[in-house]
Amino acid sequence: MSNTWKNPGRVAYDTGRIKMFWEKKIAHHEKQEQSEDLRVRGSALNRLRVEWAQRLEVRRMLQSPLDVPTQSSLLPMEPVHTHDKTAA
């Protein structure tokens, strides 16, 4: 007697079909991963990140304290306060 006759609630499946089913699922999943990987690699996002990093570096170099020209001695360093109290 087979197992299905001893346990009528148990269903017997063809293991070859089950194996083929899961192999198809795995192959489909691998194809999706590959296409997603190609899409991400072809994306402009990495190129844009590099460009913006270069722009930021140039901006930082331009704003660094070493490159800031000193103020002319003709201009006052502090604002001039007038103590004229006649102005309303």
VENPEHU-V141320 format. One line per field, one symbol per residue. phi: phi as a letter, one per 20 degrees, with the letter a starting at -180 (. if undefined). burial: # if it has 24 or more other C-alpha atoms within 12 Angstrom, else .. A space follows every 50 residues. Layout:
BEGIN
phi = ???
burial = ???
END
This chain:
BEGIN
phi = .effffcffededfffffffgffffffffffffffffffffefeffffff ffffffffffffefffefffffffeffdfededfeefe
burial = .................................................. ......................................
END
